[in-house]
Amino acid sequence: MEKQPLLEVRNLVTQFKTEDEFVKAVNDISFTLHKGETIGIVGESGSGKSVTSLSIMQLIPNPPGKITGGEIIYHTKEGKTVDLVKTKNDDMRYYRGNEIAMIFQEPMTSLNPVISCGNQVMESLLLHKKISKKEARAKTLQLFTEVQLPNPEQMMHRYPHQLSGGQKQRVMIAMAMSCDPNILIADEPTTALDVTVQKTILDLMGKLQREKNIGILFITHDLGVIAELADTVVVMYKGKIVEQGPVLQIFADPKHPYTKSLLACRPPLDKRLKRLPVVSDFMRRGKSGEVEELSKNVWDAVDSLAITADERKKSHEELYKRDKILEIQNLKTWFPATKTLFGKPLTYTKAVDDVTLDVYEGETLGLVGESGCGKTTLGRSILKLCEVKSGKIFYKRQELIRMKESDFRLHRKDMQIIFQDPYSSLNPRITVGNAIMEPMKVHGILKTNTQRRDKVHELLDKVGLDRSFFSRYPHEFSGGQRQRICIARALGLNPQFIICDESVSALDVSVQAQVLNLLNELKNEFKFTYIFISHDLSVVKFMSDRMVVMQQGKIEEIGDADEIYNNPKSDYTKKLISSIPKGKIEDIKAAIANKENNLPFADWINTVGAKDKDAKA
C-alpha cells in the first residue's frame, strides 16, 4: 500500500539577519512526512531543528528571520495541496492549530499562567470548531481522560503552576490534539522530564498516532528517544541534513561521523567508561571547511574507553579506606502543607523523611529519582539553604544544623552547588568575569582584583572557555558554555565538596558529555567530592561510585552504581531502569515488527523482555 504524503519540505532555506551578516539557520533541506509516520529530527542546539518546525508553522519572527527559498507543501484534510511558504496569514491561522499542531519544549512558558488549564484547551476548540461551550467542555474532559491526567474534572479548574512538569506536558498534548490535526510537531517535549514521565508521554503520543493515523515530527537531541518512537530519522548539523533514513538503518549502520558521535555521546548502560566520547573524537573541520572523519567505527571507539571490573574494584578499595567527609543521620526536612487560621501547620509535605547516609572523601555519590522524590531538597538541606526539621549533618565531623550562621559562613566556600539552570543562576547584568570574581571577593580569596582577574582567566582556561569571554554577558553564551561558567564560579572558592543539582539535564547529549567529562577531570585534579543529583539514571550510573535511589523523601536503595543497575532490588528502581530509552538494535527491530502488527508500545516492550528471557534460557 502506497504511503500518503502529508508534508513535503523541498529545499527549504531560512535565514536570520545579524549586525554583520545573514546566517542560514536552515540551509537547503528536504524531507517528506507521510500519514501515520513519525519522523525524528535530531541534532545539537543550533543545528536548525526548531527553526525547521517554526518555518513549517510560519512562526519565524520577521525581522530578523525570513524564509528565503524552497517550498513547504501541505496536503490538507480536504485533499487540497498548498504551499505554506506562500500562504497568507489569515489562511495560515486556520491551518495552525486546526490541521498542524505543535507541542513546545517548555510547557510552563507555553501555557497562560492566569487561565485555568481547562479553559485554555476549550479556547482552542471554540476558536477552530463551531461548537457550543458545553460541547467544548465535554470534549476537553474527554481529551484530559485520553492523555491520562489524574482526576480530569479537577484538572479543568487548576492553573499551570499547580501541575507537575509531566502533567503540564499532557495538557499541551491535549490542546494540540483537540482539533484532530493531520500533523503533530513535538519540539523537545520530553527533554527535562523524568524517564518514567518521558516514557508515559512517548507511549501516549504513539497511542494517539495509531488511533488518529496522524503524522508526527518529533524533534530532539536524544537518539535514545528517537529509537523508541520514530520510523524515519533526519540528522541535522549546522542547518543542513547530513543523514536521513529508516531508524534501523541509522542505528545499525550510521554513515556520517556526526551521527556516529551522537550515538556514542550518551552514557552506555552495559559498560563503564573512563570518559564519554564527544563529537571531536569522530570529526573535525578541515582547512577547506569540509568535515573530516576521525573514527570509522563508533562502537570500537566506545569500547576502547571501557574500564574493567578489576580496575573499578581496585579504585573502590582505595576510595573507601578514606575518611567520611559527610555524615547524615535521620535527616527530616518537612514543609507545611496546610495551616490553621493563625498559621500553625496542620499537615506536612515530607520532602526528606528520615534519611541516613555517608559520603567519603573523593567519592561521587549519585542521587536519582523522579521529580518530587526529595533529591534537590536533600542537597539544599546539606548546604543549609532550607530549614531542617530534625536530624544531624556532620561535615568533617563538625555538626552543621546547630552551627551559628556566622560560623557556617566559613564553611560555605568549601561547600558549593552547581544549579540546574545556569542562566537563572547568573546575574544577566553582570559580566561572566565579574560573576566568577564576586564570590571570591566575598570570601576574601586573594588580595587584589588584579590577582582575582588572573585567577578567573586561569579558571576559564580550566573549563575550556576563551579568556576573552571575561567581559561578555550570560545571554551571549550557549547552555553548555553557561554551565561551564557556573562550574568556574564554584571552582573559584577552592571547594572540597560540590553538589551538582541536575546540572546537565537540559543540555544536548554531546554538550552533556563534554560537561560530564570536565567534572570528572576536575575531580581527579582537585580531589573533589561530589553529590550528583539527576533524574537520568544512565548519567548517574556513569558519574557515580555509589548510587542512592530516592522515592517520596525516603531512600529506596543504596549501593554500588553498577550493582544497582545490574541487580536492582526494589520495584521502584526496576521501574526507573525499564523506563530508560536504550536505543538497542533488538529493541528497534521488535518495535518495527510490532508497529506493523499495530501493537501498543507497552506490548512490544513486553515482547522484547520475553525474547530476552528465552535467549538467556
N, C-alpha and C positions, 0 to 999 in steps of 0.2 A: 504494500500500500504506500503510495507516494505521500511524502510529508507536505503539509500545507504551510507555506511561509507566512509568518505574521509580521516580521520586521526585517527589512534588508538595509543594512548600513553599507553604503558604497562610497569609498574613497573620501571619508569624512575628514575635514580639516577644521579645527577650532583653535583660534589664536587669541592671545591677550597682549595688549599694548602696555609696555613698561616705559619708564622715562627714557631708556636708551634704545630699545629695540622691540620687535614683535616676537613673541615666544609662541611656538606651536605646541600647545598642551596636548592636542590630539593631531596626529600627523599622518594623513592618508591611510585610514584603517577601514577594513571591510569585513563584515560577517553577516550571517543570516540566522535569525531565530525562528524556529518552526513551532506549530501548535503542539502543546503537550511536552515541549522540550525545555530543559534547563541548561543555559549557557553560563558557565562560571568564568568571570573576568578576574584575573589575578595579577598582582604586581605590587611593588612598593608604593609608598606615598610619593606622589609626583609623577607616577607612571602614566597618568591620564585616565584611570578607571572612572573616577567620579565625574570628571569633565565629560566623558563619553555619555554617562547617564543623564547629566544635566542638559547636554546637547539634544538628546532624544526627547526630553521633556520640554525643550525650548525654555530653559530656566537660566541660561548663561547671561550674567549681568552685562548689559551693553550701554555705555562703555564699562570696563576696558575690554571685555571679551566679545568675540564675534565668530560665527560660523562663516568661513571664507571659501569653502569648497566641499563638493560631494553632495550626496543625497541620503535621506532617511525615508525609505519607502515603507509606509504602514498600510496593512490590509485591514480595513475596518470591519466591524460587526456586520455592516450592511453589504459587505462584499466589494466596497469601493477601494481604490488604490490612491493614496495621497502621499505627496512628498512633504513631510513635516517641516523641512527647512523653508519651504515656500508658503506654508500655511499661515493665514492671518491670525492675529491674536484672539479674536472672538471665537473662531473655529477651534483654535488650539485649546482654549478654555474648556470646550466641550469634550475634546479627546482626553485632556489631562484630568485624571481622577475617574472619569466615566469609562474610558476604554484602556488607558495606560495609567496604572497606579504606581506609586513609589513609596517605599519604606526607607526612611532616612537613618543615618548611622546613630544619631543621638536622639532618642525619643523625647527626652525631657525638654530639649530646645525646639522640638517639632510640635509638641502639644502646647495648647494655650493654658497657662497656669491658672487663669481666673474663670475658666469654663469647665464644668464637670465633664468627665470622660464620655458619659452617655450623650450629652448634648453635642459634643464635638463630632461624634460619629453620625448622629441624627442630622447635623448641619450639612454634612456631605450628601446624605440621602435626599434631604429636602431640596438641595441645590440642583442635583442631577436627575432625580426621579420625580415624576409627577404623582406623588403620594401624599396622604394626609399625615399630620403629626402623630396620630395614633398608630398608623401603619409603620411610620419611621421608627417609633419607639419599639414596636414588636419586632421589627427587623433587626434593630440594634441588640435587643436581648438575645435574639437567635444567633447573631454573629458572636456575641460575648460567650455564648454557650459553645459555639463551634471552635473558638480559639482557646477553650478550656480555662477561662478565667473563673476563679472561685467565687461563688455567690454572685452571679451576673446582675441580679436585681440591686444588690448593694453597690456593685461597681458602677452602675449607672449614675449614682449620685456622688461618687468620690472624685477628688481632684488629682491631677498628675503627681503632686508631691506626696500623696498618701499611698502611692503604689510602689512596689519594688521595680527594679530595672527590667526584669523579665515580664512583669505584668504590664508595664508601660509599653514594652515592645509588642505585646499581644494586642493592646488597644490600637496601636499603629497598624498592625496586620488587619484587625477588624475593620478599621477605617479604609484601608487600601482595598479590601475585598468587598466593601459594602455595595459597590455598584457593579459587581460581577465583571471586572475588567478582562480584556483579552490578554494583557501583558502586565506582569508584576516585576518592577525593578526594585531589588533589595540591595541597598548600598551599605555594606559592612553592618548588617543588622544584628550580629552576634559578637562583635569584637570585644566588648568589655563585660560580657555576661559569663556567669559560672558555666562550667562544662555541662552540668546537669540541665540548667535552664537552656543553654545553647542547643542541647540535644532535643529538648521538647519543642523548641522553636523550629529546628530543622525538620523534625517529624511532622509538625503542624503544616509547614509550607509544602512538604511532599504530599501530605494528605489532601490539602486544598487543591494542589495541582492535579492530582489524579481525579478528584471529584469534578472539577470545573474544566479540566483539559486546557489550562492556560499555559502561556509561555512565560518563563522566568529568566530574568537576567540577574544573576547573583554575583555581587561584587565583593571581593575580599582579598586580603593579603595572605590568607592561611590555606595552603593547598590541602591540608588535612580535612578541612571543612568541605572544600570543593569535591574531594573524593567521595564524600558521603551523599552529595546532592546532585552534582552536575552530570549531564550526558556528554557535553562538549566543553572543552577548556580553551579559553583565549588568554594567552600570556602577553602582558603589555610591559614595555620598558621604554622610558623616556618618550612617551607619546606614540610609540609605534607597536604594532603587533609583531612579536618576534617568533611566536609559535602558536599554532592552534590545531586542534584535532580532537578525536574521541578521548574521553577521560582515561580509558585503559591505555591507549597509545602514549599519552603524555606521561603517565606514571611509570609505565613499563619500559619505555624507550624514549626518554626526553632527548631532543636533538640540540637545542640551543643551550649554551653554557649558563645563561641567566635562569632558565627553567631548572637546570640541574642544581644551581645554587639555592633556589627557593626550596627545592625538595630536601636539600641537605641541611638547611639552617635550623629547621625545627628540631628540638631535642629528641633524640630517639628514645624509645621506651624499652627496647630489648638489649641495650648495651649502655655502658657508661663511658663518656669521652673526656679526654684531657681538656679539650676546648671544642666549641662548636665551629663547624665550617662556616665561612662567610663568603659573600659574593666575590671578594677579591681573590679567593682561593680558586675560583673557576674561570674568571675572565678579567681582562683589563682593556683599557683603551690604547690602541696603538697610536703612533705619531700621526697617522692619516685620519684618526678619529674612529676607525673601524674597531669592532670588538675582536679581541684575540682570546682564543680558548686556551686555558692553562691546564685544566684537568679533564680528561676524557670520560672517566668512569666515576660517577657520583658516589656509588656505594663503596668502591675501593678507597676513595678519599675519606669517607666517614670511618671505615674500618681501621685505617691507618692511625686514627686518633684514639682508638679504644684503650681503656685501662683494664688490665687483667684483674681477676678476683684476688690473686695473691698480692698485687701492688696495693689494692684498696685495703686489704686486711692488714698489711704491714703499716700503712699510714694511720689506720684507725687505732692500732695498738699503741702507737706513739702519741696520738691525739688524746686518748682517754687516760693517759698517765698524768696529764696536766691538771692544774688546779681548776676548780669551778670558778668562772667569772661572775655567774649569775645563779642565784638560788631563789625560786619562787615557791612559797608554801601556802596552800589553801587560800589562794587569792580569789576574792569576790569583788566584782565591780557591777553594781546594780544601778539602774536608772528608774526613777519614779514613773510609773505608767498612768496611774490615776491618783488624784489628790482630793482631800476634803475641801470644803469652802474656805478653810483657814490655811490651806497649803500643806497639810500633813499628808504624807504619802500613804495611800491605801494598798496599792499593789505595785510590784516592781517588774521591770524587764531585766532578767538576769543575763546580762551580756557576757560576763565572765563569771562562772559559777564553780568555785572550789577547785581551782587549777593549781597543780603542783608539778614543777619540772625544774631541771638544772640545765645550764649551758656551760660548756667547757671552753677554756681559752683557745682561740684559733678555730673553733668549730663553726660550721654553718648549720643552724637549726632551721628546718623548713616548717612553716605553719600553713596548713592547707585546709580548705573547707569552703562551703558555699557562702554567699553574702548573708550577713546576719548571724554567722556562727560564733563571732566573738574574736576573730583574728586581730583586726585592727584595734579593737578596744583593749586587748591584752597588750599589744605593743605600746599603746598610748599610756596604759596604766603603769608599765615598767618605767616610762620616762616622766611619770607624774604629770601627764598632760590631761588627765581626767581623774576625778576623785574616786578613791578606792573605798569600798565599804568595810572590808576586813581582809586579813591575811598579812603575809610578810614578804618583802622583796629584799634580798641581800645582793649588793654589788660589791665584789671583792671583800666580802664578809662584813660590809657596813650596811646596816638596815636603813632603807630609803624612805619608807612610808612615814615614819615618825620623825624623820630628819627635818630640821628647820629649813625653810626655803633659802635663807642666806647661806647655809652650809651646803645645800644641794646644788646651788649655782656653781660651786667649784667642780662638781661632777658633770655638769651639763656639757662642757666641752669634750669630755671623754665619751659621752653617750649621745650619738647623733641619729637622725632619722632622715631617710630619703622618701619623699611622699609620692603618691600615685600620679598626681597630675603636676608635672613640673611647671606648667605655665601659670597655674593659680598659686604656686608656692614661690614664684619670683615676682618682685615688685615691677610692674610694667614701666614705671617712671625712672627706674634706676638702671644704669648700665650693668652688664653682667660682671664686669670687673669690680665695680663698687659693691655689687650684691655678694660677691665672694669675700671682699675685704671687710664688709660690715661686721660679721660675727668675730673676725679676727681682732677688730678694734675693741669690741665689747669685752672680750675675754683677755685683752692685753697681750695678744700674740705678736711678738716682735715689737721693736721700739718706735720705729718711724714708718710713715706712709710709703716712703721710698722702698724700704725693706719689704713691706707688705705687698707693694706693687710687683716687686721682683718675685715674691713668693707666689702671687697669683699667676704670673707668667709661667712659672715652673709647673703649677697645678694644671693650667690649660694644656701645656705640653703633655703632662702625665695622662690626661683624659682624652688625648687625641684631637685637641682643638687648636686653631691658629691663635697666636698671641694678639693678632690684630683685632680679634673678637672682643677684647677688653672693653672697648668704647662703644660696643653695639648694645641694642636693647633686646629684651626677650622675644618680642614679636618678629624679629628678623631671623629667627632660627627655626629649624625643624624640631619635631618632637624628640627625636633621638639626641640632637645636639643640646636641647634644653635639659634633658635628663643628665647628660654629661656635665653640664654647668652645675646642676644640683649636687652631683657627686663631688665635683671640685670644691663646692662650698662646704660640704661636710668634711672633706679631707683637710681644709684649711685650718681646722682646730686640732689636728693630730689626734683624732679619736682612737679609742681602742675597741669600742663596741658600737655597731651600726645596725639600726632596724631599717630594712628595705620593705616598705609597705606598698605592695602591688606596683613596684617601680618600673615594671616592663609590660604591664597588662595591656596597654593601649598602643604599643609600638608594633611596627611591621616585624615579621619574623626575622628578616635579615638584620634590621637595626637592633632588634631584641637580642639576637645572637652576639652582636658586637658589644652591647652593654653588659650582657652576662659574662662574656669573656673578660671584659675590662674589670668587672667586680672581682672575678677570681684572680686576675693578675695582681690587682691592688691588695687583695687579701694575702697572697703569697709574699708580696714585697713588704707590706707594713704589718703583717701578723694580726689582721683584724679578726674580730669575732662578729658574725652576722646572725640576726634573726631574719629570715627571708620569708615574707608573707605573700601568698598568692592563692588565687582560686584555680590556677593551672597546674595540675599535678605533674605534668611532664616537665615543666620548668623547675618546679620544686625538687623533683627527683634528680634532675641534672645538677642543681646547685648544692643540694644538702648532703651532710653526713648522716644526720638523723632527721626523721620527719615526724611531725605531730599533726594528727588529723583531728579537727575540732568540729563539733556539732552542738548547736544550741547552748553555747557557753561552756561546754564540757569537753574533756579530751576523750575521743573515741579510741584512739590508738596511738602509740608512740614506739619508735624503734628505728632500726637501720632503714634508710630510704629505699634501698634496693629490695630488702627483705619484705617490707610492707607492700611494695608494688607487686612482687612475685607471689607472695603468700598473705594476702590481706585477711585479717581475722574477722573484722566487723562487717556487717551487711552494708553499712553506710559507705565504708571505704571501697567495697566491691562495686557499689553503685557509681561512685566517683570515677573509678578506673574504667568501668564499662562505658562511661559517657565520653571518654576522650576520643576525639576523631583521630584514628591511627593512620589512615591512608594506605593500608596494606593492599597489595595486588589481589590477594584472595578475597578480601572484603569487596573490592570493586567488582570483581568477576561475579560474586554472589549477588551484589546489588543489581548488576545489569540483567542477570538471569531472572531475578525475582521481579524487577520492574517490567520485564516483558510478560511475566505472568500476572502482573498487576497486584503483587503482594505488598502490604504495608511495610514501611521501613522496619518496624519492630519485629515483623515476622522474618525478614531476611537476616536480621541480626541474630535471631534465634537459630535460623538455619545454619549460619556460619558457625555458631557455637556448637551445634550438634555435629557438624562436619569435623570441627577441631577435636571433639571428644572421640569420634570414630577413628580419626587419624592417629591419635595418641594410643587408643586401644590396639 
